[in-house]
Amino acid sequence: MLEETASVVAVVGNNARVVMVRSEACGSCSAKSMCHPTSGQSMEMEVRNPIGAVPGDKVVISLPPGDLLKASASAYLMPAAAAVAGGAIGWSRTGTDGGAIIGSAVGLGLAFLFLFWQGRRKRESAPFISRIV
């Protein structure tokens, strides 16, 4: 289980907005821009709040490793595979480089649309507050 310590700043429905200090791992993370930096050393994000933490609580944010692997594969592997598959289909249909380029663009576009649609759905695999410190 991946865990990080944070402070609750607001509660919105079943979710909580938390602020956490950037760790050493943040420097090499390719998704660091998604965490909404609030200053140089802290970042803010919204997480599920199944235990009912209130503003001011110090909490531990958890994410199962399998969920991180699924998210990474979806974000990186699926668009690349869709572009290659689209290129192969485009080339096999037309026999030209232009067909392969168009096929790759269509495959990549479909992958991005799928990921956008998946991102808008309610996710049960989002980070959550596992305990109050």
CORVENUR-V740989 format. One record per residue. RES is the residue in one small letter. PHI is phi in whole degrees, 0 to 359 (none if undefined). NEAR is the number of other C-alpha atoms within 10 Angstrom. Layout:
res=RES phi=PHI near=NEAR
res=RES phi=PHI near=NEAR
//
This chain:
res=m phi=none near=10
res=l phi=276 near=11
res=e phi=228 near=15
res=e phi=213 near=14
res=t phi=270 near=17
res=a phi=211 near=24
res=s phi=242 near=23
res=v phi=281 near=24
res=v phi=250 near=15
res=a phi=200 near=16
res=v phi=242 near=18
res=v phi=233 near=11
res=g phi=64 near=9
res=n phi=269 near=12
res=n phi=245 near=17
res=a phi=225 near=24
res=r phi=266 near=18
res=v phi=236 near=24
res=v phi=242 near=22
res=m phi=227 near=22
res=v phi=279 near=18
res=r phi=298 near=18
res=s phi=265 near=10
res=e phi=299 near=8
res=a phi=293 near=8
res=c phi=295 near=13
res=g phi=298 near=10
res=s phi=258 near=8
res=c phi=283 near=9
res=s phi=282 near=8
res=a phi=254 near=11
res=k phi=296 near=14
res=s phi=288 near=10
res=m phi=278 near=10
res=c phi=269 near=16
res=h phi=54 near=13
res=p phi=299 near=17
res=t phi=262 near=13
res=s phi=205 near=10
res=g phi=299 near=8
res=q phi=247 near=10
res=s phi=232 near=15
res=m phi=217 near=19
res=e phi=239 near=21
res=m phi=207 near=17
res=e phi=257 near=19
res=v phi=228 near=20
res=r phi=290 near=23
res=n phi=233 near=22
res=p phi=287 near=13
res=i phi=258 near=12
res=g phi=76 near=15
res=a phi=294 near=21
res=v phi=242 near=16
res=p phi=305 near=14
res=g phi=101 near=12
res=d phi=289 near=14
res=k phi=270 near=19
res=v phi=228 near=21
res=v phi=251 near=18
res=i phi=266 near=23
res=s phi=236 near=19
res=l phi=215 near=17
res=p phi=299 near=14
res=p phi=300 near=12
res=g phi=297 near=11
res=d phi=292 near=15
res=l phi=295 near=16
res=l phi=295 near=11
res=k phi=298 near=12
res=a phi=295 near=14
res=s phi=295 near=13
res=a phi=296 near=12
res=s phi=294 near=17
res=a phi=284 near=15
res=y phi=248 near=10
res=l phi=285 near=12
res=m phi=296 near=18
res=p phi=298 near=21
res=a phi=295 near=16
res=a phi=295 near=15
res=a phi=294 near=21
res=a phi=294 near=23
res=v phi=294 near=19
res=a phi=297 near=18
res=g phi=298 near=24
res=g phi=296 near=24
res=a phi=295 near=18
res=i phi=294 near=18
res=g phi=298 near=23
res=w phi=291 near=19
res=s phi=293 near=13
res=r phi=282 near=12
res=t phi=251 near=12
res=g phi=74 near=12
res=t phi=235 near=11
res=d phi=293 near=12
res=g phi=299 near=13
res=g phi=296 near=19
res=a phi=293 near=23
res=i phi=294 near=18
res=i phi=296 near=17
res=g phi=299 near=25
res=s phi=297 near=25
res=a phi=296 near=18
res=v phi=294 near=18
res=g phi=299 near=25
res=l phi=294 near=22
res=g phi=298 near=16
res=l phi=295 near=16
res=a phi=296 near=20
res=f phi=294 near=17
res=l phi=297 near=12
res=f phi=297 near=14
res=l phi=294 near=15
res=f phi=298 near=11
res=w phi=297 near=10
res=q phi=296 near=12
res=g phi=292 near=10
res=r phi=277 near=8
res=r phi=287 near=8
res=k phi=293 near=8
res=r phi=257 near=10
res=e phi=270 near=9
res=s phi=261 near=14
res=a phi=290 near=15
res=p phi=303 near=20
res=f phi=221 near=22
res=i phi=278 near=25
res=s phi=266 near=17
res=r phi=195 near=16
res=i phi=265 near=17
res=v phi=275 near=10
//
